[in-house]
Amino acid sequence: MKIVIIGGTGLIGSQVANILKKDHEVIVASPNTGVNTITKEGLDDALVNTNIVIDLSNSPSFADNDVMNFFKTSNENLLEAEKKAGVQIHIALSVVGTQKMQDSGYFRAKEVQENLIKASGIPYTIVHATQFFEFAGGIVEMSTIDGKVYLSDAFIQPIASANVASFIAKVALEKPSETILEIGGPEKFHLNDWIANYLKITDKPLEVVVKTSAPYSGVVLSPEMLTPENAVYLGEIKYNDWISDPKNQR
């Protein structure tokens, strides 16, 4: 079976590729490997005789116009090329809370992506994952003002990228669900507590300030906005076990 992984050199894509290439022909597709879903470079050639496409790509810029252009153009080009090639299954990774977070330009773009997939006529499964453990540092970066980290105390249920990758690899080989499947981590934390723990373990001298109205990707969070409503899978890896490994303390 031939599987093309769009965004196959990224955090999730590289792990999915390593899992699936043991038993299948896997094409790792990204601009770095000569496949570009924006310009269409190499796209038709990559999809010849492809059974399954897994789209794990992400926008290089999160500015509102840039991210909308990326997800709209990339998915229009990709889905058109899939139809031409006779691709049988389309798998895409998205984010828990997307439909609830439409004040954010990023999540508006993700909903456009999902709607294009649903309307394409290609059998699909969309996986909504909670934030990855690896994104804690990014949350700090986007939430820091004048040396303090302003965060909501809303709940979050983060998941290890390795657990996301194993779930994606499994779902890709199953009958498409034609729906959204939610996954998350095994533990629920207050967002401020999770990040305070991350800062303590990684010896970063920043103070976390709880502010209910603090924006997260431009959205003021309700208590359960970042947690799955009906998770079909909860990861096995617990955060403290993961972060105790020095290689994860970045």
LUMPALUM-319588 format. One record per residue: residue in one letter; residue number from 1; x, z, y of N, C-alpha, C in turn. Coordinates in steps of 0.1 Angstrom, whole numbers, plus 5000, padded with zeros to 4 digits. Example, Ala and Ser with C-alpha at 12.3 -4.5 7.8 and 13.67 -1.06 7.14 Angstrom:
% residues 2
 residu num  n.u  n.w  n.v ca.u ca.w ca.v  c.u  c.w  c.v
      A   1 5132 5078 4943 5123 5078 4955 5132 5078 4967
      S   2 5128 5071 4978 5137 5071 4989 5129 5079 5000
This chain:
% residues 250
 residu num  n.u  n.w  n.v ca.u ca.w ca.v  c.u  c.w  c.v
      M   1 5008 5000 4988 5000 5000 5000 5009 5000 5012
      K   2 5005 4992 5022 5013 4991 5035 5006 4999 5045
      I   3 5014 5008 5052 5009 5017 5062 5017 5015 5074
      V   4 5011 5012 5086 5018 5011 5098 5015 5024 5107
      I   5 5026 5031 5111 5024 5043 5119 5028 5039 5134
      I   6 5018 5039 5142 5021 5036 5157 5025 5050 5163
      G   7 5036 5050 5170 5042 5063 5174 5049 5069 5163
      G   8 5055 5061 5154 5061 5067 5142 5074 5073 5143
      T   9 5080 5073 5156 5093 5079 5158 5091 5093 5165
      G  10 5078 5097 5168 5076 5109 5175 5075 5121 5166
      L  11 5072 5133 5172 5072 5145 5165 5063 5145 5152
      I  12 5051 5140 5153 5042 5140 5142 5045 5127 5134
      G  13 5046 5116 5141 5048 5103 5134 5060 5103 5124
      S  14 5071 5109 5128 5083 5109 5119 5081 5117 5107
      Q  15 5073 5128 5108 5070 5136 5097 5060 5130 5087
      V  16 5050 5123 5093 5040 5116 5085 5047 5105 5077
      A  17 5056 5098 5084 5064 5087 5078 5072 5092 5066
      N  18 5078 5103 5067 5086 5109 5056 5078 5112 5044
      I  19 5066 5117 5047 5057 5121 5036 5052 5108 5028
      L  20 5048 5098 5036 5041 5087 5030 5051 5076 5024
      K  21 5063 5076 5029 5072 5065 5024 5077 5068 5010
      K  22 5074 5080 5005 5078 5082 4991 5071 5074 4981
      D  23 5058 5070 4985 5050 5063 4975 5044 5050 4981
      H  24 5047 5047 4994 5040 5035 5000 5050 5028 5009
      E  25 5047 5016 5012 5055 5008 5022 5051 5013 5036
      V  26 5060 5019 5044 5057 5025 5057 5065 5018 5067
      I  27 5058 5013 5078 5064 5007 5089 5063 5016 5101
      V  28 5074 5021 5106 5075 5030 5117 5075 5021 5130
      A  29 5064 5022 5137 5062 5012 5149 5062 5020 5162
      S  30 5071 5016 5171 5072 5021 5184 5079 5011 5193
      P  31 5079 5013 5206 5088 5004 5214 5102 5004 5210
      N  32 5107 5015 5205 5121 5016 5200 5124 5008 5188
      T  33 5113 5005 5180 5115 4997 5168 5110 4983 5170
      G  34 5107 4979 5182 5103 4965 5185 5088 4963 5184
      V  35 5080 4973 5184 5065 4972 5184 5059 4979 5196
      N  36 5053 4971 5204 5048 4977 5217 5033 4974 5218
      T  37 5024 4984 5218 5010 4981 5219 5005 4978 5233
      I  38 5013 4980 5243 5010 4977 5256 5012 4962 5259
      T  39 5025 4958 5256 5028 4944 5258 5025 4934 5246
      K  40 5021 4940 5235 5018 4933 5222 5030 4928 5215
      E  41 5042 4931 5220 5055 4927 5214 5055 4932 5200
      G  42 5057 4923 5190 5059 4927 5176 5047 4932 5169
      L  43 5036 4933 5176 5024 4939 5170 5018 4931 5159
      D  44 5015 4918 5161 5009 4910 5151 5018 4910 5138
      D  45 5031 4908 5140 5040 4907 5129 5040 4920 5121
      A  46 5040 4932 5127 5040 4945 5121 5028 4947 5112
      L  47 5016 4941 5116 5004 4944 5109 5000 4934 5098
      V  48 5009 4924 5096 5006 4915 5085 5005 4922 5071
      N  49 4994 4920 5064 4992 4926 5051 4991 4941 5052
      T  50 4987 4947 5063 4987 4961 5064 4973 4966 5060
      N  51 4973 4977 5052 4961 4983 5047 4956 4994 5057
      I  52 4965 5002 5062 4961 5014 5070 4970 5014 5082
      V  53 4964 5017 5094 4971 5020 5106 4968 5035 5110
      I  54 4979 5042 5113 4978 5055 5118 4984 5056 5132
      D  55 4975 5059 5142 4979 5058 5156 4982 5073 5160
      L  56 4995 5075 5162 5000 5088 5167 5007 5087 5180
      S  57 5004 5077 5187 5011 5074 5200 5006 5083 5211
      N  58 5014 5084 5222 5010 5092 5233 5015 5085 5246
      S  59 5009 5088 5257 5013 5082 5270 5026 5087 5274
      P  60 5035 5079 5279 5048 5084 5285 5046 5091 5298
      S  61 5034 5089 5305 5031 5096 5317 5017 5102 5317
      F  62 5016 5114 5322 5003 5120 5322 4995 5119 5335
      A  63 5001 5111 5344 4993 5109 5357 4980 5102 5353
      D  64 4970 5105 5360 4956 5101 5357 4955 5086 5354
      N  65 4960 5078 5364 4959 5063 5362 4967 5058 5351
      D  66 4979 5064 5349 4989 5059 5339 4983 5062 5325
      V  67 4978 5074 5323 4974 5078 5310 4961 5070 5306
      M  68 4952 5068 5316 4940 5059 5313 4944 5045 5309
      N  69 4954 5040 5317 4958 5026 5314 4965 5025 5300
      F  70 4973 5036 5297 4979 5035 5284 4969 5035 5272
      F  71 4960 5045 5272 4951 5046 5260 4941 5035 5260
      K  72 4937 5030 5271 4927 5019 5271 4934 5006 5267
      T  73 4945 5003 5273 4952 4990 5270 4958 4990 5256
      S  74 4964 5001 5252 4970 5002 5239 4960 5001 5228
      N  75 4949 5008 5229 4939 5007 5219 4931 4994 5218
      E  76 4929 4988 5230 4923 4975 5230 4932 4965 5222
      N  77 4944 4965 5225 4954 4956 5219 4955 4959 5204
      L  78 4957 4972 5201 4959 4975 5187 4947 4972 5178
      L  79 4935 4976 5183 4923 4973 5175 4920 4959 5173
      E  80 4923 4951 5184 4921 4936 5182 4931 4930 5172
      A  81 4943 4935 5172 4953 4930 5163 4949 4935 5148
      E  82 4944 4947 5147 4940 4951 5134 4929 4943 5128
      K  83 4919 4939 5136 4908 4931 5132 4914 4917 5127
      K  84 4923 4912 5134 4929 4899 5131 4936 4900 5118
      A  85 4943 4911 5115 4951 4913 5103 4943 4918 5091
      G  86 4930 4921 5094 4922 4926 5083 4925 4941 5078
      V  87 4930 4949 5088 4933 4963 5085 4920 4970 5080
      Q  88 4921 4978 5070 4909 4984 5064 4906 4998 5069
      I  89 4916 5005 5073 4914 5019 5078 4922 5022 5090
      H  90 4916 5029 5100 4923 5033 5112 4922 5048 5113
      I  91 4934 5055 5114 4934 5069 5116 4940 5072 5130
      A  92 4934 5081 5137 4940 5085 5151 4940 5100 5152
      L  93 4950 5104 5159 4951 5119 5163 4947 5121 5177
      S  94 4938 5131 5179 4934 5134 5192 4934 5150 5193
      V  95 4927 5155 5202 4928 5169 5206 4915 5177 5206
      V  96 4915 5189 5199 4904 5197 5200 4900 5200 5214
      G  97 4887 5199 5217 4882 5202 5231 4881 5189 5240
      T  98 4885 5178 5234 4885 5166 5243 4872 5164 5250
      Q  99 4861 5164 5243 4848 5161 5250 4844 5172 5260
      K 100 4850 5184 5259 4846 5195 5268 4855 5196 5280
      M 101 4866 5188 5280 4876 5189 5290 4877 5176 5299
      Q 102 4866 5171 5303 4865 5158 5310 4869 5159 5325
      D 103 4872 5172 5329 4877 5173 5343 4892 5169 5343
      S 104 4898 5167 5332 4912 5163 5331 4913 5148 5329
      G 105 4922 5142 5336 4924 5127 5335 4929 5124 5321
      Y 106 4937 5133 5315 4943 5130 5302 4932 5130 5292
      F 107 4923 5140 5292 4912 5140 5282 4901 5130 5285
      R 108 4899 5126 5297 4890 5114 5299 4896 5102 5292
      A 109 4909 5100 5293 4916 5089 5286 4915 5090 5271
      K 110 4916 5102 5266 4915 5104 5251 4901 5100 5247
      E 111 4891 5104 5255 4877 5101 5251 4875 5085 5251
      V 112 4881 5078 5260 4880 5064 5260 4886 5058 5248
      Q 113 4898 5064 5244 4904 5059 5231 4895 5061 5220
      E 114 4889 5073 5219 4880 5076 5207 4868 5067 5207
      N 115 4862 5064 5219 4851 5055 5219 4854 5041 5215
      L 116 4866 5036 5219 4870 5023 5215 4872 5022 5200
      I 117 4877 5033 5194 4878 5033 5179 4865 5033 5172
      K 118 4855 5041 5177 4842 5042 5171 4835 5028 5172
      A 119 4837 5021 5183 4830 5008 5185 4837 4996 5179
      S 120 4848 4998 5173 4857 4987 5168 4851 4980 5155
      G 121 4843 4988 5148 4839 4982 5135 4849 4984 5123
      I 122 4861 4990 5126 4871 4993 5116 4868 5007 5111
      P 123 4867 5009 5098 4865 5022 5092 4876 5032 5097
      Y 124 4872 5044 5102 4881 5052 5109 4879 5067 5105
      T 125 4890 5075 5108 4889 5089 5109 4897 5093 5121
      I 126 4890 5102 5129 4897 5108 5141 4900 5122 5138
      V 127 4912 5126 5139 4916 5140 5137 4918 5147 5150
      H 128 4910 5158 5153 4912 5166 5165 4921 5178 5160
      A 129 4933 5179 5166 4941 5191 5163 4942 5200 5175
      T 130 4944 5213 5173 4947 5222 5184 4962 5220 5188
      Q 131 4966 5227 5198 4980 5225 5203 4990 5229 5193
      F 132 5001 5221 5192 5012 5224 5183 5020 5236 5187
      F 133 5025 5244 5178 5035 5254 5181 5045 5249 5191
      E 134 5050 5237 5188 5061 5231 5196 5058 5229 5211
      F 135 5045 5230 5215 5041 5228 5228 5041 5240 5237
      A 136 5045 5252 5232 5045 5264 5240 5054 5262 5252
      G 137 5066 5256 5251 5074 5254 5262 5068 5245 5272
      G 138 5061 5235 5268 5054 5226 5277 5043 5233 5285
      I 139 5036 5242 5279 5026 5250 5286 5033 5258 5297
      V 140 5044 5264 5293 5051 5272 5303 5055 5264 5315
      E 141 5060 5252 5312 5065 5243 5323 5054 5239 5332
      M 142 5042 5236 5327 5031 5231 5335 5023 5242 5342
      S 143 5026 5255 5338 5019 5266 5343 5027 5275 5352
      T 144 5039 5271 5355 5048 5280 5363 5048 5276 5377
      I 145 5046 5286 5386 5046 5285 5400 5055 5296 5406
      D 146 5065 5293 5413 5074 5303 5419 5079 5313 5410
      G 147 5082 5309 5398 5088 5318 5388 5079 5326 5380
      K 148 5066 5324 5382 5056 5331 5374 5047 5321 5366
      V 149 5043 5325 5354 5035 5317 5346 5020 5321 5347
      Y 150 5012 5313 5353 4998 5316 5355 4989 5310 5343
      L 151 4983 5319 5336 4976 5314 5324 4962 5321 5323
      S 152 4953 5314 5318 4940 5319 5314 4941 5328 5301
      D 153 4932 5337 5299 4931 5345 5287 4922 5339 5277
      A 154 4918 5326 5279 4910 5319 5269 4917 5319 5255
      F 155 4910 5317 5245 4916 5317 5231 4922 5303 5228
      I 156 4933 5304 5220 4939 5292 5215 4943 5294 5201
      Q 157 4943 5284 5193 4945 5285 5178 4956 5275 5174
      P 158 4968 5277 5179 4979 5267 5177 4982 5264 5162
      I 159 4988 5253 5160 4991 5248 5146 5005 5243 5146
      A 160 5012 5244 5135 5026 5239 5133 5024 5223 5131
      S 161 5033 5216 5137 5033 5201 5136 5034 5197 5122
      A 162 5042 5205 5114 5043 5201 5099 5030 5201 5092
      N 163 5021 5211 5096 5008 5212 5090 4999 5200 5095
      V 164 5000 5196 5107 4993 5185 5112 4997 5172 5105
      A 165 5010 5170 5103 5015 5158 5096 5010 5157 5082
      S 166 5011 5169 5075 5006 5168 5061 4991 5165 5060
      F 167 4983 5170 5069 4969 5167 5069 4967 5152 5072
      I 168 4974 5147 5082 4972 5133 5086 4976 5124 5074
      A 169 4987 5127 5067 4991 5119 5056 4981 5119 5045
      K 170 4975 5131 5043 4964 5132 5032 4952 5124 5036
      V 171 4947 5126 5048 4935 5119 5052 4936 5104 5053
      A 172 4948 5099 5056 4950 5085 5056 4948 5078 5043
      L 173 4949 5085 5032 4948 5079 5019 4934 5082 5013
      E 174 4925 5088 5021 4911 5091 5016 4902 5081 5023
      K 175 4889 5081 5018 4879 5073 5023 4877 5077 5038
      P 176 4876 5068 5047 4874 5072 5061 4861 5080 5063
      S 177 4862 5090 5072 4850 5099 5074 4841 5093 5084
      E 178 4845 5083 5092 4837 5078 5103 4832 5089 5112
      T 179 4841 5099 5114 4837 5110 5123 4850 5117 5128
      I 180 4848 5128 5135 4859 5136 5140 4861 5148 5130
      L 181 4873 5150 5126 4877 5162 5118 4885 5171 5126
      E 182 4881 5184 5127 4889 5193 5135 4898 5202 5126
      I 183 4910 5204 5131 4920 5212 5124 4926 5222 5134
      G 184 4931 5233 5129 4937 5243 5138 4947 5252 5130
      G 185 4953 5261 5137 4962 5270 5130 4955 5282 5124
      P 186 4962 5290 5116 4956 5301 5109 4952 5313 5117
      E 187 4957 5314 5130 4955 5326 5138 4950 5322 5152
      K 188 4942 5330 5158 4937 5328 5171 4943 5339 5181
      F 189 4948 5334 5192 4954 5342 5202 4948 5340 5216
      H 190 4949 5350 5225 4947 5347 5239 4958 5339 5243
      L 191 4956 5328 5251 4966 5319 5256 4977 5327 5263
      N 192 4974 5336 5271 4984 5344 5278 4993 5352 5269
      D 193 4987 5358 5258 4994 5365 5249 5004 5357 5240
      W 194 4999 5345 5236 5007 5336 5228 5020 5332 5236
      I 195 5018 5328 5249 5029 5324 5257 5038 5335 5260
      A 196 5033 5347 5263 5041 5359 5265 5050 5362 5253
      N 197 5045 5360 5241 5052 5363 5229 5063 5352 5228
      Y 198 5060 5340 5231 5070 5329 5231 5081 5332 5240
      L 199 5078 5336 5252 5088 5339 5262 5097 5351 5258
      K 200 5091 5361 5252 5099 5372 5248 5109 5368 5237
      I 201 5104 5361 5227 5112 5357 5215 5124 5348 5219
      T 202 5121 5339 5229 5131 5329 5233 5139 5334 5245
      D 203 5137 5347 5249 5145 5353 5260 5145 5345 5273
      K 204 5133 5341 5276 5131 5334 5289 5125 5344 5299
      P 205 5132 5347 5310 5128 5358 5319 5117 5354 5329
      L 206 5105 5351 5324 5094 5347 5332 5083 5357 5330
      E 207 5075 5360 5340 5064 5369 5339 5051 5361 5338
      V 208 5043 5365 5328 5030 5358 5326 5019 5366 5334
      V 209 5012 5359 5343 5001 5364 5351 4988 5359 5346
      V 210 4979 5368 5342 4966 5364 5337 4957 5360 5349
      K 211 4952 5348 5349 4943 5343 5359 4932 5334 5353
      T 212 4920 5339 5353 4909 5332 5345 4907 5318 5350
      S 213 4910 5316 5363 4908 5303 5369 4920 5294 5368
      A 214 4931 5298 5362 4943 5290 5361 4940 5278 5353
      P 215 4943 5266 5359 4940 5253 5352 4949 5251 5340
      Y 216 4944 5244 5330 4952 5240 5319 4949 5225 5318
      S 217 4960 5217 5320 4958 5202 5321 4947 5199 5331
      G 218 4946 5206 5342 4936 5203 5352 4922 5209 5349
      V 219 4921 5217 5339 4907 5222 5335 4907 5237 5335
      V 220 4897 5243 5341 4895 5257 5340 4888 5260 5327
      L 221 4894 5268 5319 4890 5270 5305 4879 5280 5303
      S 222 4869 5276 5294 4860 5286 5289 4867 5293 5277
      P 223 4861 5304 5273 4869 5312 5262 4872 5305 5250
      E 224 4864 5296 5245 4867 5289 5232 4869 5274 5233
      M 225 4873 5270 5245 4874 5255 5247 4886 5249 5239
      L 226 4896 5257 5236 4908 5252 5229 4908 5254 5214
      T 227 4897 5260 5209 4896 5263 5195 4886 5254 5188
      P 228 4888 5252 5175 4879 5243 5168 4865 5250 5165
      E 229 4855 5242 5166 4841 5247 5163 4839 5247 5148
      N 230 4843 5236 5141 4841 5235 5127 4853 5229 5120
      A 231 4863 5238 5119 4876 5233 5113 4874 5230 5098
      V 232 4880 5218 5094 4880 5215 5080 4893 5219 5074
      Y 233 4902 5223 5082 4915 5227 5077 4922 5237 5087
      L 234 4927 5248 5082 4935 5257 5090 4949 5257 5084
      G 235 4959 5255 5092 4973 5255 5087 4978 5267 5080
      E 236 4987 5266 5071 4992 5277 5064 5004 5285 5071
      I 237 5010 5278 5080 5022 5284 5087 5018 5293 5098
      K 238 5022 5305 5098 5019 5315 5109 5029 5314 5120
      Y 239 5025 5316 5132 5034 5314 5144 5046 5323 5143
      N 240 5045 5335 5141 5057 5344 5141 5067 5340 5130
      D 241 5062 5335 5119 5071 5330 5108 5078 5318 5113
      W 242 5071 5309 5120 5077 5297 5125 5087 5299 5136
      I 243 5083 5307 5146 5092 5310 5158 5104 5318 5154
      S 244 5104 5325 5143 5115 5333 5139 5127 5325 5134
      D 245 5124 5312 5131 5135 5303 5128 5142 5298 5141
      P 246 5155 5301 5142 5162 5298 5155 5161 5283 5159
      K 247 5159 5274 5150 5158 5260 5154 5145 5257 5162
      N 248 5135 5266 5160 5123 5264 5167 5122 5271 5181
      Q 249 5133 5278 5184 5133 5286 5197 5139 5279 5208
      R 250 5131 5268 5212 5136 5260 5223 5128 5262 5235
